[in-house]
Amino acid sequence: MRPVAIIAVILSPLLLSVNAVDEVGVKHYLHAGIGGYPDSNSTADGLVVLQFAPTTTEKESMVTILMAVSDIAPSCTKENNATNGCGIHIHNGTTNCDNATTVGEHFWNEKIYPSDMDPWLTVKYGSDASGSSKAVIEMIGGNGFNAAENDNHNIVIHDADGKRIACGVLRFLVDSSGGADGITTSTSITTSSDDDLGKTTTTTITNTTTTTVTTSDDDTRRD
């Protein structure tokens, strides 16, 4: 399989101190450790990383959600029609997910999206029959807020019926000292997705590197 495009963002103290305001720098990544939703029997576990693509205006921005989560809803698809079904959403709560009453509701910028136009309702993940997901979800326009404005907010995963089953707190992927905040040397997230043009995108994130590799369908057939 021959890679046709490779993009790497090095998450290191050197990059953070020298290039802290770079448009493709680490300030555009948030992550959350995922656990069961409070007051539920959920055993959800894993990691979610959000990449906020820098653009000239907020409405043109895109959020890419990378999931490596287990023990969530089995056999979820983006075609799910239930309200919040198979959804993953940022909420307006800023707690540590220990109290269901403070997680809040969907979080978006009502200066960009009207109050009756929830941009999260179409954000769905896919999962396998065991309830594991390595989904890559592109949210065109995002929620109207940048990474800093979403920092410390709760992120919630729903089951196929829309019930809340998992929760985490978003933090910057790299902390103010340049270290990987919450990402250890043994922690990584690898996801892949196929688009309508037959291209496969694989993303791997560890405590030091984020690498995105895109391969074409033709390259796959030649190997």
Secondary structure, 3 states (H helix, E strand, C coil): CCEEEEEEEECCHHHHHHCCCCCCCHHHEEEEEEEECCCCCCCCEEEEEEEEECCCCHHHCEEEEEEEEECCCCCCCCCCCCCCCCEEEEECCCCCCCCHHHCCCECCCCCCCCCCCCHHHHCECCCCCCCCECCEEEEECCCCCCHHHHCCCEEEEECCCCCEEEEEECEECECCCCCECCCCCCCCEEEEEECCCCCEEEEEECCCEEEEEEECHHHHHHC
